[in-house]
Amino acid sequence: MKTVTVRDLQRKIKECIDEAQRDRVIITRRGKPVAVLVGVEGDDWETVILETDPKFWKLIQERRKQPTISLSQLKARLGRRRS
């Protein structure tokens, strides 16, 4: 993971964007992290929006806490509904 200062980011924006396509780039101000540059080249808009939406990730976290059933249990449930 690369680290770059805000000042260097202003001077080397293209290089930082290229680097972000391979790995995250941490941006620092006065030696402390202030932002993360993440490459999204090749992703579609919907993916980019969902990956950066806190509401979406909260929904995922809540869903992961819910109980699950096995595939065989699901097939049994679906089989009963068809009859």
Short mmCIF file of the C-alpha atoms (twelve columns), coordinates in Angstrom:
data_MODEL
# 
_entry.id   MODEL 
# 
loop_
_atom_site.group_PDB 
_atom_site.id 
_atom_site.type_symbol 
_atom_site.label_atom_id 
_atom_site.label_alt_id 
_atom_site.label_comp_id 
_atom_site.label_asym_id 
_atom_site.label_seq_id 
_atom_site.Cartn_x 
_atom_site.Cartn_y 
_atom_site.Cartn_z 
_atom_site.pdbx_PDB_model_num 
ATOM 1  C CA . MET A 1  0.000   0.000   0.000   1 
ATOM 2  C CA . LYS A 2  1.407   3.346   -1.049  1 
ATOM 3  C CA . THR A 3  1.312   6.482   1.094   1 
ATOM 4  C CA . VAL A 4  1.374   9.969   -0.409  1 
ATOM 5  C CA . THR A 5  1.073   13.450  1.080   1 
ATOM 6  C CA . VAL A 6  -1.643  15.849  -0.046  1 
ATOM 7  C CA . ARG A 7  1.036   18.031  -1.602  1 
ATOM 8  C CA . ASP A 8  2.531   15.109  -3.557  1 
ATOM 9  C CA . LEU A 9  -0.953  14.032  -4.630  1 
ATOM 10 C CA . GLN A 10 -1.511  17.471  -6.176  1 
ATOM 11 C CA . ARG A 11 1.731   17.163  -8.143  1 
ATOM 12 C CA . LYS A 12 1.440   13.479  -9.075  1 
ATOM 13 C CA . ILE A 13 -2.293  12.898  -9.442  1 
ATOM 14 C CA . LYS A 14 -2.018  10.741  -12.582 1 
ATOM 15 C CA . GLU A 15 0.608   8.465   -11.048 1 
ATOM 16 C CA . CYS A 16 -1.443  8.122   -7.862  1 
ATOM 17 C CA . ILE A 17 -4.582  7.233   -9.816  1 
ATOM 18 C CA . ASP A 18 -2.638  4.632   -11.795 1 
ATOM 19 C CA . GLU A 19 -1.239  3.199   -8.547  1 
ATOM 20 C CA . ALA A 20 -4.736  3.111   -7.013  1 
ATOM 21 C CA . GLN A 21 -5.841  0.712   -9.760  1 
ATOM 22 C CA . ARG A 22 -3.387  -1.826  -8.318  1 
ATOM 23 C CA . ASP A 23 -3.620  -1.062  -4.586  1 
ATOM 24 C CA . ARG A 24 -5.079  1.512   -2.225  1 
ATOM 25 C CA . VAL A 25 -3.204  4.788   -1.838  1 
ATOM 26 C CA . ILE A 26 -3.283  6.393   1.614   1 
ATOM 27 C CA . ILE A 27 -3.249  10.195  1.513   1 
ATOM 28 C CA . THR A 28 -1.713  11.942  4.499   1 
ATOM 29 C CA . ARG A 29 -1.676  15.483  5.871   1 
ATOM 30 C CA . ARG A 30 0.953   16.377  8.469   1 
ATOM 31 C CA . GLY A 31 1.857   12.696  8.750   1 
ATOM 32 C CA . LYS A 32 -1.684  11.500  9.519   1 
ATOM 33 C CA . PRO A 33 -4.025  9.614   7.164   1 
ATOM 34 C CA . VAL A 34 -6.875  11.756  5.831   1 
ATOM 35 C CA . ALA A 35 -8.206  9.809   2.841   1 
ATOM 36 C CA . VAL A 36 -7.873  6.640   0.818   1 
ATOM 37 C CA . LEU A 37 -7.710  6.617   -2.965  1 
ATOM 38 C CA . VAL A 38 -9.260  3.437   -4.370  1 
ATOM 39 C CA . GLY A 39 -9.149  2.565   -8.048  1 
ATOM 40 C CA . VAL A 40 -12.433 1.654   -9.704  1 
ATOM 41 C CA . GLU A 41 -11.356 1.450   -13.330 1 
ATOM 42 C CA . GLY A 42 -13.355 -1.236  -15.101 1 
ATOM 43 C CA . ASP A 43 -16.229 -1.214  -12.593 1 
ATOM 44 C CA . ASP A 44 -19.658 0.005   -13.601 1 
ATOM 45 C CA . TRP A 45 -21.405 2.912   -11.866 1 
ATOM 46 C CA . GLU A 46 -23.767 0.678   -9.886  1 
ATOM 47 C CA . THR A 47 -20.863 -1.285  -8.406  1 
ATOM 48 C CA . VAL A 48 -18.972 1.876   -7.475  1 
ATOM 49 C CA . ILE A 49 -22.041 3.405   -5.826  1 
ATOM 50 C CA . LEU A 50 -22.891 0.264   -3.838  1 
ATOM 51 C CA . GLU A 51 -19.301 -0.326  -2.731  1 
ATOM 52 C CA . THR A 52 -19.125 3.176   -1.282  1 
ATOM 53 C CA . ASP A 53 -22.623 3.363   0.240   1 
ATOM 54 C CA . PRO A 54 -22.628 2.991   4.051   1 
ATOM 55 C CA . LYS A 55 -26.360 2.118   4.011   1 
ATOM 56 C CA . PHE A 56 -25.679 -0.807  1.690   1 
ATOM 57 C CA . TRP A 57 -22.900 -2.160  3.947   1 
ATOM 58 C CA . LYS A 58 -25.092 -1.763  7.025   1 
ATOM 59 C CA . LEU A 59 -27.770 -3.811  5.260   1 
ATOM 60 C CA . ILE A 60 -25.193 -6.504  4.437   1 
ATOM 61 C CA . GLN A 61 -23.939 -6.605  8.041   1 
ATOM 62 C CA . GLU A 62 -27.494 -6.917  9.390   1 
ATOM 63 C CA . ARG A 63 -28.294 -9.687  6.924   1 
ATOM 64 C CA . ARG A 64 -25.170 -11.637 7.892   1 
ATOM 65 C CA . LYS A 65 -26.389 -11.703 11.506  1 
ATOM 66 C CA . GLN A 66 -29.667 -13.383 10.514  1 
ATOM 67 C CA . PRO A 67 -30.002 -17.169 10.710  1 
ATOM 68 C CA . THR A 68 -29.446 -19.151 7.526   1 
ATOM 69 C CA . ILE A 69 -30.612 -22.522 6.216   1 
ATOM 70 C CA . SER A 70 -28.772 -25.142 4.232   1 
ATOM 71 C CA . LEU A 71 -29.318 -25.736 0.528   1 
ATOM 72 C CA . SER A 72 -31.068 -29.031 1.248   1 
ATOM 73 C CA . GLN A 73 -33.444 -27.279 3.663   1 
ATOM 74 C CA . LEU A 74 -34.205 -24.655 1.016   1 
ATOM 75 C CA . LYS A 75 -34.899 -27.325 -1.612  1 
ATOM 76 C CA . ALA A 76 -37.205 -29.107 0.824   1 
ATOM 77 C CA . ARG A 77 -39.121 -25.886 1.473   1 
ATOM 78 C CA . LEU A 78 -39.437 -25.134 -2.214  1 
ATOM 79 C CA . GLY A 79 -40.511 -28.706 -2.957  1 
ATOM 80 C CA . ARG A 80 -43.316 -28.465 -0.419  1 
ATOM 81 C CA . ARG A 81 -44.608 -25.233 -1.964  1 
ATOM 82 C CA . ARG A 82 -44.931 -26.775 -5.425  1 
ATOM 83 C CA . SER A 83 -47.165 -29.595 -4.221  1 
# 
